[in-house]
Amino acid sequence: MLRNGVTATSADRAARGRAARKRVSRSAHGSWIPAADRPDPVGVLQRQGRDRLQELLPIRYGRMAASPFAFLRGAAAVMAADLAAQPHTGLTVQLCGDAHLLNFGLYASPERSLLFDLNDFDETFPGPFEWDVKRLAASVAVAARENGHKEEHVFAAARAAAGHYRETMRRLARQGELTVWYQHIDADLLLPLVRSGRRRRRAEATLTRARRRTSLHALGKLTETVDGRPRIVHDPPLLEPAGTLDMATLRKIFSDYRSTLTEERRLLLDRYRFVDAARKVVGVGSVGTRCFIVLLAGRDADDPLFLQIKQAGRSVLEEHLPTGPYLHPGRRVVAGQRLMQAAGDIFLGWTTGPEGRAFYWRQLRDMKGSADIAGMDPGELRGYAGLCGTALARAHARSGDRIAIAAYLGGADTFDRSLAHFGLRYADRTTADHTALGAAVTAGVVPATPGV
């Protein structure tokens, strides 16, 4: 790596990592107290909603109010402000920005292998590595408590996430650049985490379903035949046909998106024709952002391709960190995903829509799947948390100085234990914030539509 135009040696990079302990000791990560001027969490969510589709915000609040974990999923902006109020290491990587347990999952590589990796990059941005690890540890603690696990098991699961991150980063620090770049996690590594016969069968079923989740499978689930042609089904308010204006806009920005693909992928995309489009509600924290799905047809109607077009705004990390390399939010998301994922979606691209709004495009279903964390016992959750920590370290090692980070983390488990303590403390805060949102809903301060 270059430092001031000079290639730094491995020893120099390791020394830089150890020096970061003077800024923030490893044990200091475990002590977290809310800032005296901490923003009101409900107010943070309301400010986020100003540029969103107002008629969909009650769905967002209703989903977040369902449980503390659901609240955490939608409150990346709240946690970003909390993390920014603390000292940080200064060891920068490309952050996911929202590295909770359910933002890891299965997807297909271009070679059609099923991989396990991070799968959400709406908030990706360069920043201190520990912010992602802390969000992961907090999500593990919240999930473990919701599963009714004892506190020692909650601590152990959060510690496993941080511990596997540390051990993986130290292993990668000893490897060459291409070896690190080609690292990936095969989805079949999920199976050894499951001991019982019933749970193992469920895990195998998850892998099988993921392999079946293709555009052809989606054709049967998301469309109906109207006048002899496939049309996306009407399922309001979650899936609604695009109006005439939206349809015209999507056709226009489709050609702009095409220009962000590499030449051979543009050639492939040109073999498909535009068939139909619909507005879709996705996720928890993303509800209210403009999101559409487009149905394309290739050789014939039985050769479909579904693409998702999602609005990209400023990352929740941007107001707390130096300016990033990309001014276009859609390009920021695409570049971050390409940098962090072991293998990328071949149709990933970006564009600008009406009123200057940024969007990014990707495949809607490409053998994607996620784990059922709600049903995991302590051992299974601990194993899964460790796998997520491993995947996060692999992603960070591609963009950051893995040798410096490994030297900072060290061989002892000091960092692991500190992150586990942080996870439990932040889980307490998340429960309190979730309660505050519930009170705001009850008082009519924010509208919420439950169960949608």
C-alpha positions in Angstrom: 0.0 0.0 0.0 1.1 3.6 -0.7 1.7 6.0 2.1 2.4 9.6 0.9 3.4 8.2 -2.4 5.8 5.6 -1.0 5.1 1.9 -0.8 4.7 1.0 2.9 6.3 -2.3 4.1 4.3 -4.9 6.0 6.2 -3.8 9.2 5.2 -0.2 8.6 1.6 -1.2 8.1 1.5 -3.3 11.2 3.1 -0.5 13.2 0.4 1.9 12.0 -2.2 -0.6 13.3 -0.6 -0.9 16.7 -0.3 2.9 16.9 -4.1 3.2 16.5 -4.5 1.6 19.9 -3.3 4.9 21.3 -6.3 6.7 19.7 -8.8 4.0 20.8 -7.7 1.1 22.9 -9.3 -2.3 22.2 -10.9 -2.5 25.6 -12.4 1.0 25.1 -14.9 -0.3 22.5 -16.8 -2.1 25.3 -17.8 1.1 27.1 -20.7 2.9 25.5 -22.8 5.7 27.0 -25.3 7.7 24.9 -24.1 11.2 24.2 -25.7 14.0 26.3 -27.0 15.6 23.1 -28.0 12.3 21.5 -30.6 13.0 18.7 -34.1 11.8 19.4 -34.3 8.5 17.5 -37.9 9.1 16.3 -36.9 12.5 15.1 -34.0 11.0 13.1 -36.4 8.6 11.4 -38.9 11.4 10.6 -36.1 13.5 9.0 -35.1 10.5 6.9 -38.7 10.3 5.6 -38.9 13.8 4.2 -37.9 12.8 0.7 -39.7 9.5 0.7 -43.2 8.5 -0.6 -45.3 9.7 2.2 -48.1 7.2 1.7 -45.6 4.4 2.3 -44.1 5.7 5.6 -46.8 4.1 7.8 -45.6 0.7 6.5 -42.1 1.6 7.4 -43.0 2.6 11.0 -45.3 -0.4 11.3 -42.6 -2.8 10.4 -40.0 -1.1 12.7 -42.4 -1.2 15.6 -42.9 -4.9 15.3 -39.8 -5.8 17.5 -36.5 -4.4 18.7 -34.7 -6.3 15.9 -37.0 -4.8 13.3 -36.3 -1.4 14.8 -32.6 -1.9 14.6 -32.9 -3.0 10.9 -34.6 0.3 10.1 -32.5 2.5 12.3 -29.1 2.6 10.6 -29.1 6.4 10.7 -29.7 6.3 14.5 -26.8 4.0 15.1 -24.5 5.9 12.7 -25.0 9.0 14.8 -24.3 7.0 18.0 -21.0 5.6 16.5 -19.9 9.0 15.3 -20.1 10.4 18.8 -17.3 8.0 19.9 -13.6 8.1 19.1 -12.6 5.8 16.3 -9.5 4.0 15.1 -9.0 5.8 11.8 -8.4 2.5 10.1 -10.6 3.0 7.0 -12.3 0.4 4.9 -15.3 0.4 2.6 -18.1 0.0 5.1 -21.3 -1.8 4.4 -22.9 0.8 6.7 -25.7 -1.5 7.7 -24.0 -4.8 8.6 -26.8 -6.4 10.7 -27.4 -10.2 10.6 -30.1 -10.1 8.0 -28.0 -8.2 5.5 -25.9 -11.3 5.0 -27.2 -14.1 2.8 -27.0 -16.2 -0.3 -26.7 -15.2 -3.9 -25.3 -16.5 -7.2 -21.9 -15.7 -8.6 -21.7 -15.1 -12.3 -20.4 -18.7 -12.6 -23.7 -19.8 -10.9 -22.1 -21.0 -7.6 -24.1 -20.2 -4.5 -22.1 -17.9 -2.2 -22.6 -16.5 1.3 -21.8 -12.8 1.7 -23.0 -9.3 2.5 -26.0 -8.5 0.3 -27.1 -4.9 1.1 -25.1 -1.8 0.3 -27.5 1.1 0.4 -25.4 2.7 3.1 -21.9 1.7 1.9 -19.2 4.4 2.5 -15.6 4.6 3.5 -15.1 4.7 7.3 -13.5 3.1 10.4 -13.7 -0.7 10.2 -15.1 -1.1 13.7 -18.4 0.6 12.9 -19.5 -2.4 10.8 -18.3 -4.8 13.4 -20.2 -3.0 16.2 -23.5 -3.0 14.2 -23.1 -6.7 13.6 -22.4 -7.4 17.3 -25.4 -5.3 18.3 -27.7 -7.1 15.9 -26.5 -10.5 17.2 -27.3 -9.4 20.8 -30.7 -8.1 19.9 -31.6 -11.2 17.9 -30.3 -13.5 20.7 -32.5 -11.8 23.3 -35.5 -12.0 21.0 -34.9 -15.7 20.7 -35.0 -16.0 24.5 -31.4 -16.9 25.0 -29.7 -16.5 28.4 -27.4 -13.5 28.8 -24.3 -15.7 28.8 -25.4 -17.1 25.4 -26.2 -13.6 24.1 -22.6 -12.5 25.1 -21.1 -15.6 23.5 -22.9 -15.0 20.2 -21.8 -11.4 20.0 -18.3 -12.4 20.9 -18.3 -15.0 18.2 -19.1 -12.4 15.5 -16.2 -10.2 16.6 -13.8 -13.1 17.3 -14.3 -14.6 13.8 -13.8 -11.2 12.3 -10.5 -10.8 14.2 -9.3 -14.3 13.4 -10.2 -14.0 9.7 -8.5 -10.6 9.4 -5.3 -11.9 11.0 -5.4 -14.9 8.6 -5.9 -12.7 5.6 -3.1 -10.4 6.7 -0.6 -13.2 6.1 -1.8 -13.9 2.6 -1.0 -12.3 -0.8 -3.1 -9.8 -2.6 -4.7 -12.0 -5.2 -5.3 -14.8 -2.7 -7.3 -12.3 -0.6 -9.1 -10.9 -3.6 -10.3 -14.3 -4.7 -11.5 -15.4 -1.2 -15.2 -16.4 -1.1 -17.5 -18.3 1.2 -19.3 -21.3 -0.3 -22.9 -21.5 0.8 -22.5 -25.2 1.8 -20.5 -24.0 4.8 -23.9 -23.2 6.4 -24.8 -26.9 6.9 -22.1 -27.8 9.5 -23.5 -25.0 11.7 -26.7 -27.0 12.1 -26.7 -30.0 14.4 -30.2 -31.3 14.8 -31.9 -33.3 12.0 -34.9 -31.0 11.8 -32.9 -27.8 11.6 -30.4 -29.4 9.2 -33.3 -30.2 6.9 -34.5 -26.6 7.1 -31.1 -25.3 6.3 -30.9 -27.7 3.3 -34.3 -26.5 2.2 -33.1 -22.9 2.4 -30.2 -23.7 0.1 -32.5 -25.5 -2.3 -35.0 -22.6 -2.4 -32.2 -20.1 -3.0 -31.0 -22.2 -6.0 -34.6 -22.1 -7.4 -35.0 -18.3 -6.9 -34.3 -17.3 -10.4 -36.1 -14.9 -12.8 -37.9 -17.9 -14.3 -39.2 -18.9 -10.9 -40.3 -15.2 -10.3 -42.2 -15.3 -13.5 -44.7 -17.7 -12.0 -44.8 -15.9 -8.6 -45.0 -12.3 -9.7 -46.9 -12.3 -13.0 -50.2 -13.2 -14.5 -51.3 -13.6 -18.1 -53.4 -10.7 -19.4 -54.5 -10.8 -23.1 -51.9 -13.4 -23.7 -49.0 -11.5 -22.3 -47.3 -11.7 -18.9 -48.0 -8.7 -16.6 -46.8 -8.1 -13.0 -49.6 -8.8 -10.5 -51.4 -6.1 -8.6 -50.8 -6.5 -4.8 -51.4 -3.1 -3.2 -49.7 -1.4 -1.4 -46.7 -3.7 -1.7 -46.7 -4.2 -5.5 -48.6 -1.8 -7.8 -48.4 -1.4 -11.6 -46.3 1.5 -12.8 -48.4 4.4 -14.1 -48.0 5.8 -17.6 -45.6 8.5 -16.4 -43.5 6.0 -14.4 -43.4 3.6 -17.3 -42.2 6.3 -19.6 -39.5 7.3 -17.1 -38.3 3.8 -16.6 -38.0 3.2 -20.3 -35.9 6.4 -20.6 -33.6 5.7 -17.6 -33.2 2.1 -18.7 -31.1 3.3 -21.7 -29.1 5.5 -19.3 -28.5 2.6 -17.0 -27.4 0.5 -19.9 -24.4 2.8 -20.5 -23.0 2.0 -17.0 -22.5 -1.6 -17.9 -19.4 -3.1 -19.5 -19.6 -3.7 -23.3 -20.3 -7.4 -23.2 -23.0 -6.9 -20.6 -24.7 -4.2 -22.7 -24.7 -6.7 -25.5 -26.4 -9.3 -23.3 -28.9 -6.8 -22.0 -29.8 -5.7 -25.6 -31.1 -9.2 -26.2 -34.0 -8.5 -23.8 -37.0 -6.4 -24.5 -39.0 -4.3 -22.0 -42.3 -6.0 -21.0 -43.7 -4.5 -17.8 -42.9 -2.6 -14.6 -44.3 -2.1 -11.2 -43.6 -0.2 -8.0 -42.5 -2.4 -5.1 -42.1 -2.0 -1.3 -38.9 -3.6 0.0 -37.2 -4.1 3.3 -37.7 -2.2 6.5 -35.4 0.8 6.6 -35.9 1.3 2.8 -39.6 1.6 2.8 -40.7 4.8 1.3 -37.8 5.1 -1.1 -38.8 4.8 -4.8 -38.3 1.2 -5.9 -39.5 -0.6 -9.1 -39.2 -4.0 -10.7 -39.0 -4.4 -14.4 -39.8 -7.5 -16.4 -37.8 -8.1 -19.5 -38.1 -11.0 -22.0 -35.3 -12.6 -23.9 -35.7 -15.4 -26.5 -39.4 -15.6 -25.7 -41.8 -15.1 -22.8 -40.3 -18.1 -21.0 -36.9 -16.5 -20.9 -37.5 -13.7 -18.4 -35.2 -11.3 -16.6 -36.4 -9.3 -13.5 -34.4 -6.2 -12.6 -34.9 -4.0 -9.5 -34.5 -0.3 -9.7 -34.0 1.3 -6.3 -33.6 4.9 -5.3 -30.2 5.7 -3.8 -29.8 8.6 -1.4 -27.0 9.8 0.8 -25.5 7.2 3.0 -26.4 7.6 6.7 -22.7 7.7 7.3 -22.0 10.7 5.1 -22.7 13.5 7.5 -20.3 11.9 10.0 -17.3 11.2 7.8 -15.1 12.9 5.2 -16.3 13.2 1.6 -16.3 9.9 -0.3 -15.0 9.3 -3.8 -18.4 9.3 -5.6 -20.9 12.2 -5.9 -23.6 10.1 -7.5 -25.4 8.0 -4.8 -26.2 5.2 -7.2 -22.7 4.9 -8.3 -21.6 4.9 -4.7 -23.8 1.9 -4.0 -22.6 0.0 -7.1 -18.9 0.7 -6.5 -19.2 -0.3 -2.8 -20.9 -3.5 -3.7 -18.4 -4.4 -6.4 -15.6 -3.7 -3.9 -17.0 -5.6 -1.0 -18.7 -8.7 -2.5 -16.6 -11.7 -3.6 -18.5 -11.9 -6.9 -20.9 -9.4 -8.3 -24.2 -9.1 -10.1 -23.5 -8.8 -13.8 -26.4 -6.4 -14.2 -25.4 -4.0 -11.5 -25.5 -0.4 -12.7 -26.7 3.1 -11.9 -28.6 6.0 -13.4 -30.2 9.4 -12.7 -34.0 9.8 -12.8 -36.5 12.6 -12.6 -35.7 15.6 -10.3 -32.1 14.5 -10.2 -32.9 11.4 -8.0 -30.3 8.7 -8.2 -31.1 5.0 -8.7 -29.2 1.7 -9.0 -30.2 -1.4 -10.9 -29.6 -5.1 -10.1 -31.2 -8.5 -10.6 -34.3 -9.0 -8.5 -33.9 -12.7 -7.9 -30.6 -14.3 -8.6 -30.6 -17.4 -6.3 -30.9 -15.1 -3.3 -31.8 -16.4 0.2 -31.4 -15.7 3.9 -31.2 -17.6 7.2 -34.1 -17.9 9.6 -32.4 -16.4 12.6 -35.6 -16.3 14.7 -35.6 -20.0 15.0 -31.9 -20.5 15.9 -30.8 -22.0 19.3 -27.8 -20.5 21.1 -25.3 -22.8 19.4 -26.7 -22.2 15.9 -26.8 -18.4 16.4 -23.3 -18.4 17.7 -22.1 -20.3 14.6 -24.0 -18.1 12.2 -22.7 -14.9 13.9 -19.2 -16.2 13.5 -19.8 -16.9 9.8 -21.1 -13.3 9.3 -18.0 -12.0 11.1 -15.9 -14.1 8.7 -17.7 -12.7 5.7 -17.4 -9.1 7.0 -13.6 -9.4 7.5 -13.2 -10.8 4.0 -15.1 -7.8 2.6 -13.1 -5.3 4.6 -9.8 -6.9 3.7 -10.4 -6.1 0.0 -10.6 -2.3 0.5 -8.7 -1.6 3.8 -5.3 -2.2 5.1 -5.8 -5.7 6.5 -2.2 -5.8 7.9 -2.8 -2.7 10.0 -6.2 -3.8 11.1 -4.9 -7.3 12.1 -2.1 -5.7 14.1 -4.6 -3.4 15.9 -6.8 -6.4 16.7 -3.9 -8.5 18.0 -3.8 -12.2 19.0 -5.7 -11.9 22.3 -9.5 -11.8 22.6 -9.6 -8.3 24.0 -11.4 -6.9 21.0 -13.8 -9.8 20.9 -14.9 -9.3 24.5 -15.1 -5.5 24.2 -17.4 -5.8 21.1 -19.6 -8.3 22.9 -20.0 -5.9 25.8 -20.8 -3.1 23.4 -23.3 -5.3 21.6 -25.2 -6.0 24.9 -25.2 -2.3 25.9 -26.4 -1.2 22.5 -29.1 -3.9 22.5 -30.4 -2.2 25.7 -30.4 1.1 23.9 -32.2 -0.4 20.9 -34.9 -1.8 23.2 -35.4 1.6 24.7 -35.5 3.3 21.2 -38.0 0.7 20.0 -40.2 1.5 23.0 -40.0 5.2 22.2 -41.2 4.5 18.6 -44.1 2.5 20.0 -45.0 5.4 22.3 -44.9 7.8 19.3 -47.1 5.5 17.3 -49.6 5.2 20.2 -49.6 9.0 20.6 -50.2 9.5 16.9 -46.9 11.3 16.4 -46.1 8.9 13.6 -48.6 6.9 11.6 -48.0 3.1 11.5 -49.7 0.3 9.6 -48.9 -3.0 11.4 -48.6 -6.3 9.7 -47.9 -5.1 6.1 
